[in-house]
Amino acid sequence: MAEQKLLKLTISRVDGPIFNGDVTAVSVPGVEGDMQILANHSSLISPLKKGKVVIKKADDATEEHEIESGTLEISNNHATILI
């Protein structure tokens, strides 16, 4: 079985972190459409709209967070979501 490729994910707001860990995928509500981010995604900065951030962890568990808006930045296999 092939080893899963992981992406480092940080979700934060002004008053502190919400999530910080390795994931296999994260889905976000981009202003121009929903996006799924996987390991080794190319660099990107995008505004986010109201909706759900869905995290798929390495153990196949999922975690969801409702957001009102935010910004996604991807660089060097690390995705950062500021809400």
N, C-alpha and C positions, 0 to 999 in steps of 0.2 A: 504494500500500500504506500502511495506517495505521501511524503510529509506535507502537511498543510502549510501554505504560505500565510504569514501573519502580517497585520498592519497595526502599528501603534496608534491608539485613539485616545484623545483627550477631549473631554467636553467640560467647559467651564463657564461660569458666569461671574459677575463682579464679586459676589460674596463667597465664592469658593468653587472647588471642583465638584463635578457631578459624576464623572466617569474617567478612569485612567487605566488603560490596560491594552493587552493584545487581542485583536479580533480577526476573524476571517473576512468579514464584510460589514459595511455600515450603509444604510439607505437614508437619504436625506431629502427634504422637500426644497429643491432649488427653485428660485423665482421663475426660471424658464422651463421647469419640469423636474420630476423626481430623478435622483441619481443614485446609483449603487457604486460604492467605492470598494475596490479590492486591493490586495497587497501590490506594491510596486506601481501604483497609479501615477501617471504623470503629474507634474506640479500644476496646481490649480488654486485660484481664489474665486469664491462665488458667494453672493448673498443668498440667504435662505429665507423662506416664507413660513407662515404658520403651518404646522403639521406635525408629523411624527418622525423622530429619528429612531430607526430600528437597528439595533446592534446584534450581530450574530457572533457569538463567542466561539472560541476554539473547541469547546465541549458540545457544540451545537445548541446550547441554550440561547434564548433571545431575550433582549431587554429593550423596552420602549420608553421614550421620553417625549412628551408633548412640548413643542416650542412655539413661541409667538413669532420670532424672527431670529436672525443670527448671521454669522459669517463662517464659511468653511475655508480652511486653508490646508493644502496638501503639499508636502515637500519632504523628500528623502524618506519615503515610506512611513511618514507620520502625518496623520490627519488631526487637525485641531478645529473644534467647533466652539465658537464663542457666542453665547446667547445672553 
